[in-house]
Amino acid sequence: MDIKIIVIICHQAKEKELQYTKRFLPDFVTPRANIRLDKTKQAYENGKTVEDACLIMGCVDTRTAKSHLKALKNSLLQAELSLSHDLSHYSGQIAPPELTPSLLPLERMQFLVERMNILFDSLGFPLIKISVTSQVQKRWPLNLTNKSIDPVCKNRPPPVMVQKK
C-alpha cells in the first residue's frame, strides 16, 4: 500500500535556515511511529488491559503500547484544553459546550471538534474542518519511539511479550 504525504516547502525559510517544510499526514498515521493512530485510538477505547491494547495496535512489547496510549491521552488533554480556550473566545457566536464529567476523553474531544466546526461554519469558513485525529497529530510527542524488544537493552528487564491470536 502506498501512502501519499503532501509536503509544502517554503524556500524563504530554507534560506534563513528555519523550518521550511510542512507535512500533511493521513488520519491514520502516527507522527514518527510505525503504529497506526487509528489503532491506538481503538486500543484506548476498547483495550481492557495493556496486553489487549498490544493486540489491537499490533505491537509485541507492552512498553510500546503503554507509551503510545500515554501519548494519546496527553495529546487529547492538550487538544481539549486548546479547543476549549479557542471556543471561549467566541462564546457570543456559539452556545457554550455542555460537557459533563461522565464523558470519556475521546467523546469530549469529538464534542469540542463538532462545536469548532459549527463555529467555522457560522464565521463563514465552511471549508475549514478539523478532526479529532488532526488535533491529536498536532500535539503528538516527537520524541516518542518504539522500545526495543531486546531484553538486554539498557539493562532493562525482559518485556512482557504478547502472543498474537
WOPEDA-V306820 format. One line per field, one symbol per residue. burial: 1 if it has 9 or more other C-alpha atoms within 8 Angstrom, else 0. Layout:
burial=???
//
This chain:
burial=000000000000110000010000000111001011111111110010011111111011110111111011101111110011001000100000000000001001111110111011110000000101111110110001000000100000001001000
//
